């Protein structure tokens, strides 16, 4: 394993970017070199995208990351991103995915390496499931079996379990890739299914309802930035980067300009972004009213 660092640090941030190349060489880069990132997580049946830019890598690593990847045939190199602050004593993982494309850019005096990534991109596109379930099969185990052929953890919201048990009672068969199975199950049971690199799990919740994570309080003291923007379906919020927030997390929002709408919102889209040599790192959240207001949203 090779550790790569520079000599610059701003705001005492901590960042670790681990890259595992196709020939299983592991490189670790930290906050002392410039790394710019934006990783987006969405409650939908799509691989969460990530964009990571790294400045002035060695020629060896630039060459390894510029190798052509074909996500329809083989997995790309793996990236894992961890962030935090020195005072917290902890760095938390906010992304894990596969490189879809590596693009080098010579911008004198710097080399900028652009990595376009997706979570479980290869498996998501190509893994085909062929399974049949007899009448009376436990639907929870059936859904876990379909969504997690490799044994990854599948988290199903407790409030959803009884509903699925009532609806998924007849025999069923599936012969399709994971992407289409995600979409089919989401539509049939009004589910939100997210494959997240944040804790290497797949989470399943009822559409518009939170997962079982502990709710996150957002106010001026806990990192809320500016005034939240009310939309016709919920709220848009910016906060200092908070790895605890992911799609499905219940937000307890304490803000004067949203008080008349209540304090509870379910996060739907979460974007973590930052620049080790730039401004503060942010978490941007698009969240729905909770309880849901589907009539108003339509």
ABEGO torsion letter per residue (X at the ends): XBBBBBABBBGGBBBBBBBBBAAGBBBBBBAABBBBBBBBBBBBBBBBBBBBBBBGBBAAAAAAAABBBBAAABBBBBBBBBBEBAAAGBBBBABBBBBABBBBBBBOABBBBBBBBBBGAAAAAABBBBBBBBBGBBAAAAAAAAABAAGBBBBBBAAAAAAAAAABABBBBBBBBAAAAAAAAAAAAGBBBBBBAAAGBBBBBBBGBBBABBBBBBBAAAGBBEBBBBBAAEBBBBBBBBAABBBGBBBBBBBAAAAAAEABBBBABBBBBBBAABBBBBBBBBBBBOBBBAAAAX
